[in-house]
Amino acid sequence: MKPRVYPSELRSYHYCPRLLFFELHFGRRRGLLERLNLFLRSLYHLVLQALARARGFRTEEPIELDMGSYVLKGRPDEYLVEDGKVLVVEIKTTRAPREGAWLGDYLQGAAYAMILMHKAGAKEAWVEVRYLDRSARVQVREEHLQLVKFAAEEVLAVKEGIVPFANRSERRCARCPFREECLDLGDEPGEMGEWVTRDRSIF
């Protein structure tokens, strides 16, 4: 069976490649507060998905695409395929950047869009990332699809055991459940994943 890469893993990888490594190989550590937060987010998603279905969108349906060496597979929050165009809606329970969308959120949506474009034979696609405070809609371009493939290949390497770059910040590291283990590993120059620090948002 071919390995699978999930679009949500691209988002996690962009947030911090090292955190994804620990989650994949050591399991996700969730405290009581995080579990409660996940429950509330699930309820929020369910309400929005019911409204989306009333507008003709499909929600949480499994889709996949054979990429040769791996399978890209996931469940977009909402999507619509109409008149040869694809619209993917990603719902996030965080606040948006000052402009555009966070790159990790957009990559997740663009991965879904790539699958749907292939299935529908569509030539045009858009990703709308819906945050708590506003939404951002970005047209999917070829260079974005190439970035999805690049990130997916790096996620595959992490799954195979390659230790990637740690995307460090005071706030991010302070609440990381693997903080001590990550610090023990240190930082090697030229590790994969360093590109994630370049652009935090896309316009």
C-alpha positions in Angstrom: 0.0 0.0 0.0 1.3 3.4 -0.9 1.9 5.9 1.9 -0.7 8.6 2.5 -0.2 12.3 2.9 -3.1 14.2 4.4 -3.7 17.9 3.6 -4.0 18.7 7.3 -0.4 17.4 7.7 0.8 20.1 5.2 -0.8 22.7 7.5 0.8 21.1 10.6 4.2 20.9 8.8 4.1 24.6 8.0 3.2 25.5 11.6 6.3 23.5 12.8 7.9 20.6 10.9 9.5 19.3 14.1 6.2 19.2 15.9 4.7 17.1 13.1 7.7 14.7 13.5 7.0 14.2 17.2 3.2 13.8 16.6 3.7 11.2 13.9 6.3 9.1 15.7 5.5 9.6 19.4 1.7 10.3 19.3 -0.2 13.4 19.9 -0.3 14.6 23.5 -3.5 16.4 24.4 -4.4 17.9 27.8 -8.0 18.3 29.1 -8.2 21.9 27.9 -7.2 21.0 24.4 -9.7 18.1 24.3 -12.5 20.5 25.4 -11.4 23.0 22.7 -11.5 20.3 20.1 -15.0 19.3 21.1 -16.2 22.9 20.9 -14.6 23.3 17.5 -16.3 20.2 16.2 -19.7 21.6 17.2 -18.8 24.9 15.4 -17.9 22.9 12.3 -21.1 20.9 12.4 -23.3 24.0 12.4 -21.4 25.6 9.5 -21.4 22.4 7.5 -25.2 22.1 7.9 -25.6 25.6 6.6 -23.1 24.9 3.7 -25.1 21.8 2.6 -28.2 23.9 2.5 -26.4 26.1 0.0 -25.5 23.1 -2.2 -21.9 22.5 -0.9 -20.5 19.1 -0.2 -19.0 18.7 3.2 -16.5 16.3 4.9 -16.5 13.9 1.9 -13.4 11.7 1.5 -11.4 12.5 -1.7 -8.0 11.2 -2.8 -5.5 11.4 -5.7 -2.7 9.0 -6.6 0.4 11.1 -6.8 2.7 8.2 -8.0 4.8 7.6 -4.9 2.0 8.4 -2.4 -1.7 9.1 -2.2 -3.0 12.5 -1.3 -6.2 12.0 0.8 -8.4 14.0 3.0 -11.9 15.5 3.8 -12.3 19.2 2.9 -14.6 21.1 5.2 -16.7 22.4 2.3 -16.4 22.3 -1.5 -18.3 23.1 -4.6 -17.6 22.0 -8.2 -19.6 24.0 -10.7 -19.2 25.1 -14.3 -15.7 23.7 -14.5 -14.6 25.6 -11.4 -13.7 24.4 -7.9 -14.2 26.2 -4.7 -12.7 24.8 -1.5 -13.7 26.3 1.9 -11.5 25.7 4.9 -13.0 26.7 8.3 -10.5 27.8 11.0 -11.3 28.7 14.6 -8.4 31.1 14.7 -8.0 34.8 13.7 -6.7 35.8 10.3 -3.4 37.5 9.6 -3.7 41.2 8.8 -4.0 40.4 5.2 -4.6 37.2 3.2 -4.5 33.8 4.8 -1.9 31.9 6.7 0.2 29.9 4.3 -0.3 26.6 6.1 -4.1 27.0 6.0 -4.0 27.9 2.3 -1.7 24.9 1.5 -4.3 22.6 3.1 -7.1 24.0 1.0 -4.9 24.0 -2.2 -4.2 20.3 -1.7 -7.9 19.6 -1.6 -8.3 21.8 -4.7 -5.7 19.9 -6.6 -7.5 16.6 -5.9 -10.8 18.0 -7.0 -9.4 19.7 -10.1 -8.0 16.4 -11.2 -11.3 14.5 -10.5 -13.5 17.1 -12.2 -11.2 18.1 -15.0 -11.4 21.6 -13.8 -9.0 24.3 -14.9 -9.7 26.9 -12.3 -9.9 26.7 -8.5 -10.2 29.0 -5.5 -9.5 28.4 -1.8 -11.5 30.4 0.7 -10.1 30.3 4.3 -12.8 31.3 6.7 -11.4 32.6 10.0 -13.3 33.8 13.1 -12.9 37.5 12.2 -12.9 37.4 8.4 -12.4 35.3 5.2 -9.7 35.3 2.6 -10.1 33.9 -0.9 -7.1 33.0 -3.1 -7.0 31.7 -6.6 -5.0 28.5 -6.9 -2.1 28.9 -9.3 0.4 26.4 -10.7 3.2 27.6 -8.4 0.9 26.9 -5.4 0.3 23.4 -6.6 4.0 22.9 -7.0 4.4 24.1 -3.4 1.8 21.5 -2.3 3.8 18.8 -3.9 7.0 20.0 -2.4 5.6 20.1 1.1 4.0 16.7 0.6 7.4 15.2 -0.3 8.9 16.7 2.8 6.0 15.3 4.9 6.8 11.9 3.4 10.4 12.2 4.5 9.3 13.1 8.1 7.1 9.9 8.1 10.1 7.9 7.1 12.0 9.2 10.1 13.9 12.3 8.9 14.1 14.9 11.6 13.2 18.3 10.2 13.7 21.9 11.1 12.1 23.3 14.3 10.1 26.5 13.5 10.9 28.2 16.8 9.1 31.1 18.4 8.7 32.0 22.1 4.9 31.6 22.0 4.8 28.5 19.9 7.5 26.7 21.8 6.1 27.6 25.3 3.0 25.6 24.7 4.5 22.8 22.7 4.0 19.4 24.4 7.4 18.2 23.0 9.4 21.3 24.0 12.0 19.5 26.1 12.5 16.6 23.6 12.8 19.2 20.8 15.4 21.2 22.6 17.4 18.1 23.4 17.6 17.4 19.6 19.0 20.9 18.9 19.1 22.5 15.5 21.2 21.4 12.7 22.0 23.8 9.8 20.4 23.1 6.5 17.6 20.8 7.8 14.5 20.4 5.7 11.6 22.5 6.5 13.4 25.9 6.7 11.3 27.3 3.9 8.3 27.5 6.2 9.7 30.5 8.0 9.8 32.7 4.9 6.2 33.7 4.3 3.7 33.3 7.1 0.8 34.6 4.9 -0.2 34.5 1.3 -2.0 37.3 -0.5 
